[in-house]
Amino acid sequence: MFSIITLLIEKVNNLKSIRKELNYTQEELAKLFNTTHSTISAYENGKTIILTAFAIELCKRYGYSLDWICNKR
């Protein structure tokens, strides 16, 4: 199961949309998740694979589905 989720998360395209919908800057979202704005930027631009734990926590906190975040409707 973990490897399937990790593969899906490689294709995240909606993080920037979520952040903007929540009216957060990269810095603000980073602070909420104990990371850096550079990490958020890298996630949004596909330069690094988003951590599974980050995506799951984002879904829990804000009510998004992991499928939607990963564009797997």
N, C-alpha and C positions, 0 to 999 in steps of 0.2 A: 504494500500500500504506500509506504513512504516514497519509494522510487517513482511510482506513478504520479504522486502529487508533485514531486520535485520536477519531473518532466513537464507537467502542465505549467508549473510556475515559471519555467524558462520562457514562456510565451506571454507573460503579463504585459498587457497593453493599457489597462485601465487605471493604473495607480495615479497617474497625473489627473485624470478625470475625477477620481474620488477625492484627491487632495483639493482640487479647485472647488468641487461641490461643497466640501466642508469648510471652504474659505481659509485654508491653511497655506502658509508658505512652506517651502521645503524645510526651512529651519524650524518652524513650529511643529511640523509633523515629526521631524527628527527628534526633537526634544521629548515629545510624547512617547516615543518608542525607544528612548535611550540610545540613539544613534546619531550620525552626523548628517548634515545637509548633503554632503558629498555622496553618502551612501544612498540617500533618497534619489538624488539626481542620477546616479548610476543605475538604480532600479528602473527609474522612469525612462531612461534612454537605452535600456537593454544592454548596458555595458557589463553588468554582473547579474548573476542569477539571484532573484529575490529569495531570502531565507523562508523556508516553509513556515517556521514559527512566526515570522513577521506577518505573512499573508493570513495565517489562521487568526492571529490576534486582531488584525485589521478587520476581518470579517466579524469576529465576536463583538468587538467594540462598537462597530458602526452598522451592523446588520446587512452586510453584503454577502453574496454567495461566492464561494471559491470558484465556482464555474464561471460566474460573470466576470470576476477579476481576471480570469485566465482566458476569456473569450471563448469558453466552451459551453455555449448555450444549448 
